[in-house]
Amino acid sequence: MEEYDVPSAASILASVKEQEARFERLTRALEEERRNVSLQLERGSLPSDRLVGGTTGGSKQPLAWQQMVMQEQSPSNQTSLAMMQEPQEVVEETVTIEEDPGTPTSHVSVVTSDDGTTRRTETKDNVTNMKVTKMVKTVTTRTVRQVPLGPDGLPLPEGSSPLGSYTDSIDRRYMKNGERFITPQATSTLTRSYNNYSDSYNDTPDSQFRHYALHDGYGDVPDNYGSLSRGVNYRPYRPYMPTGGYRPENSYTLPIRKDDYGHVAQPQVPMGSSTVDLNRSQPERFQPEPYGLEDDRRSLGPDDEEPYDLEPDYSTANRRTLPGRTIREPLRNGPRMRGYEDPIEAELIDERHPYIHGMYPAPLAQPERGSLASLDRMGGRRSPSIDSIRKDPRWRDPDLPEVIAMLGHPIDPVKSNAAAYLQHLCYENDKIKKDVRQLKGIPVLVGLLDHPKAEVHRKACGALRNISYGKDHDNKVAIKSCDGIPALIRLLRKTSDMEVRELITGTLWNLSSYEPLKMVIINHGLQTMTNEVIIPHSGWEQEPNEDSKPRDAEWTTVFKNTSGCLRNVSSDGAEARRRLRECEGLVDALLHALQSAVGKKDMDNKSVENCVCIMRNLSYHVHKEVPGAEKFLDPSALQGPGSAGTQRKKNDDAGCFGGKKAKEEWFNQGRKNGEHDKNYDTLDLPKRTEPTKGFELLYQPEVVRLYLSLLTESQNYNTLEAAAGALQNLSAGQWTWSNYIRATVRKEKGLPILVELLRSDSDKVVRAVAIALRNLSIDRRNKDLIGSYAMRDLVSNLPSGQQRPAKNLEEDTVVAILNTIHEIITDSSENARSLITAQAIDKLVAINRTSQSARETKAASHVLQTVWSYKDLRNGLTKDGWNKTHFQPIAAGTPKGSKSCKPGYDDTTLPLMEKNQDGYSTIDQRDKDSKYKSSDGSSDLQEREPLKNDTNRKHYIRSNRPTVSLVDACDVKPQPVDSWV
Amino acid sequence: MSFIPGQPVSAVVQRIEIHKLYEGDNLILGFSIGGGIDQDPTQNPFSEDKTDKGIYVTRVSKGGPAEVAGLRLGDKIMQVNGWDMTMVTHDQARKKLTKKNEDVVRLLVTRKSLEETVRQSMMQH
């Protein structure tokens, strides 16, 4: 985080100093004012204040103080604003690939949360001040503006402040309401903080009273000033003085607080730079960066691509980046911002008193104020400017128990502000999350989900989202065990507020990353999420209106979150898959969304990735799990692989080249080469009287084209991997549909597309594709084609000897490739021959002899044994300098069945699943992926360079290139095979 | 004509100039093509080398402009108006041939029967 600050740090510092000077002047003026006012106030308002005073009184003062500080720190303001805004989005990723029956597949990915946070750019001179500073920042924006407004004619900070633009947006909002209200609110929270936890509330009634009195006395206009003055003068005293002496004691309290509460302040840490913060405020785009890996996941979509670093300018840049959004929107995203706005807008009118109440006793109870106060705090915290701290060391933030207690406050704004503050505190802070849990804060937050006021349940939901994010599953469990999941689902059904829906689904996404919660989510929320989010956003209509053309999917955040959640839960085993498949409308909607993505060529976003992953997971074991699957079991499966026929297919394909003679020629040739395949036509597709729907759509041959389009067009490695995985799953089983799928992939010219992807830089893509090719080669015709055209690419992915290949593929990938090769050369001496010509023997022998991996060694050994088993090839091999010993297992204990190749063969059904899945979840890969995204082509070349030593290979590579361009050039639609011109 | 990708290719070629014909609103050449790097070359009945992904003439309409110009079934199109056709997708080839603003298409084609005639070496990029 800090890195981001660097560029601007110097300028910030300068501006801070300038502000400080100004501030001092202001302070003096204010102090005078304050004295006057305070005297008046105290006299006038004491009685009423006392009632409430205990808690709130202290707070008011702080507000004033904050304002002052704010001016000083205008530079910091920027940061603080950002902080406030930050929304948290939690993104989780789950791994969905489920090829292996045994593997649970889903990996919980990281959940990301975004928070805007404060900056630390300011000087850190006073340790003690730190906390205070934060508070100040938030206030700052407001203050600045207010000051100019004030009758006193205080200097306007704006002109000088770099914040300019950003201030504007924020200020305006504040300004409306802000002038009057803000100050008081801030105070309330502040007050508390000053007091020691236990002591503060009860002990210092007097001091509190005074504070209140002050507020009252000020009246609207005076507030600003008054607050300022208060802040300066009163606060220090009150907090410290339990009894009533204000001033003398101020000094003490602050230091103490710091020590005690230091941890509370921590959340601010995450916000290193103003830029970052701003980014965060716009949750989608920026979130990824601050969080690193986790973020990436979340933001794989288009948002990610946006440059985070580009904008030097804190205030404006980020906002600008968001094209669609108005200034306001970004702010809204951040929970805090909302907090500010909302209270102000909604509840401005009678803030002061109520506000006071808000704190605890609240006889006067005006909710709004309370909320403001809390908001202020939040803001303050986020923007911890050290400077401010120095100036007024006495501020302190409410501590955690206080905040949690506030969740139960009778006044709604207090609740919502407390929740918003909690969200802030929890941001990226596992310790706080844990503390919240242990302090029983989670059930309270869950309870607030059912609160009728939007403000309250929204903030509670935001806090829950942050809490649910992260690796600490106890937090997730805590949410579940107080029935948080049904509560979230209820709210999802109830609310139409997009923002709340985003929060809900984000929370669910987070929760779904924890294995034991997946089924709970399915039980409570599957149909609701499908009906409320997936179907409407997918554009799918159950009964299409003939008048209107089909709608496109909308890649909203809600859809992204929900699909992410479903992606996670879809990996929870057979039962979960069954539930999802049978969930009405889900598969239809997902397919529609994907088709819409393909149609619009908008396939790189996270939502698409999620959808494809769900589809892949649901495609897993369809041939075993789908109701009625027995009926489609392929009797020929028993005869072994290569069941799908080619004849019909040939007819279709032959259309490519016109003349009949040619066709026949071709036929004959085919007969020569391959054995007779079963006729494609013999696979009887079940007759349908009704259109296919629901889970049946998963394995209809029509989906092949969809996946191939994704494989051709998408730049997102996760999507590529998932699409390849889907084909892999669909082509795995021995049933009628998988026969169709295998043949359809060929007919749709999918094999070259897959082979092309063997050159991907992404390990997991290569692996998924390799396994898919293996499954596809169960079809005899496919096997021949793959043997002819994929061999070199397969071999080029193998490591040569001890040195890993350019791509440095993982062990699992290497094993997958070896198994695929094995499958391809089994029963095909022709393919074995192409293996040899692809210079594979070198590599295989090297792997067999030197690999550190037992699995690689074993797999390579199987391949070698199979090669040697073709007697007609031995002669050539011997000429090349190989002998029998090279083709025999090195280790004494190696598999016995080597000759029969059975060991390798057995794997065929399995290979798809388990190991591959591990790769999916890896965060590192993601990073890599994103890096490569932009420069696919170039990186590809670089990686391959080393291979060029060998001339043959060079040619080979060259020859392959066109294929690459091929993919690019390809239309989604089937290529014209024979065109009249 | 077989070739090794990346290596210079030598082929006997013939220049053929086809004047497009209006058929309704469409300018036609009167032949059809198959092949391309995005097509399965093994399906190509005309190629010697089954890895050849070149563009081949698959049909020639009787009496059409192409036939008149001397184009024959099974010709491999090497160039169209100077554009290389040996490393293009099917659709790219089609587009090159069907540009609306061009009335004349000059092809460079090769066929077995030409092998003893002119020699011209071409680079496959």
Contacts between the chains, C-beta under 8 A, distances in Angstrom:
chain1	res1	chain2	res2	distance
A	653	B	40	6.8
A	653	B	43	5.4
A	654	B	43	6.5
A	656	B	34	5.1
A	656	B	35	7.8
A	656	B	39	6.1
A	656	B	40	7.3
A	656	B	43	5.0
A	656	B	44	7.5
A	656	B	58	7.8
A	657	B	34	4.3
A	657	B	35	7.7
A	657	B	43	6.1
A	657	B	44	5.7
A	657	B	45	5.1
A	657	B	46	6.9
A	657	B	56	7.2
A	657	B	58	4.9
A	658	B	32	6.2
A	658	B	34	7.0
A	658	B	58	4.0
A	658	B	59	4.2
A	659	B	45	7.1
A	659	B	58	7.1
A	659	B	59	7.0
A	659	B	73	6.8
A	661	B	45	7.5
A	662	B	45	2.9
A	662	B	46	6.7
A	662	B	58	7.8
A	663	B	45	6.9
A	665	B	45	5.1
A	666	B	43	6.6
A	666	B	45	5.2
A	749	B	38	7.2
A	749	B	39	7.5
A	749	B	40	6.7
A	752	B	38	7.2
A	752	B	40	7.5
A	785	B	40	7.6
A	785	B	42	7.2
A	788	B	42	7.3
A	788	B	51	8.0
A	954	B	6	6.6
A	955	B	4	5.8
A	955	B	5	5.6
A	955	B	6	4.4
A	955	B	7	6.9
A	956	B	5	7.6
A	958	B	5	5.3
A	958	B	6	3.7
A	959	B	4	8.0
A	959	B	5	3.0
A	959	B	6	6.3
A	962	B	37	4.4
A	962	B	53	7.2
A	962	B	87	5.0
A	963	B	37	6.7
A	965	B	37	7.5
A	965	B	89	7.8
A	966	B	37	5.1
A	966	B	38	4.5
A	966	B	89	6.0
A	969	B	38	6.9
A	969	B	89	4.7
A	969	B	91	7.1
A	969	B	92	6.5
A	970	B	38	5.9
A	970	B	89	7.2
A	971	B	91	6.9
A	975	B	36	7.4
A	975	B	38	5.3
A	975	B	39	6.6
A	975	B	89	7.3
A	975	B	90	5.4
A	975	B	91	6.4
A	976	B	90	5.8
A	976	B	91	6.1
A	976	B	94	6.5
A	977	B	34	6.5
A	977	B	39	6.4
A	977	B	90	7.0
A	978	B	32	5.3
A	978	B	33	7.1
A	978	B	34	4.9
A	978	B	58	5.5
A	978	B	59	7.5
A	979	B	32	5.9
A	979	B	33	5.7
A	979	B	90	7.0
A	979	B	91	8.0
A	979	B	94	4.5
A	980	B	28	7.3
A	980	B	31	7.4
A	980	B	32	4.5
A	980	B	59	7.6
A	981	B	28	7.2
A	981	B	29	4.6
A	981	B	31	6.4
A	981	B	32	6.7
A	981	B	33	6.3
A	981	B	94	6.0
A	981	B	97	4.2
A	981	B	98	5.3
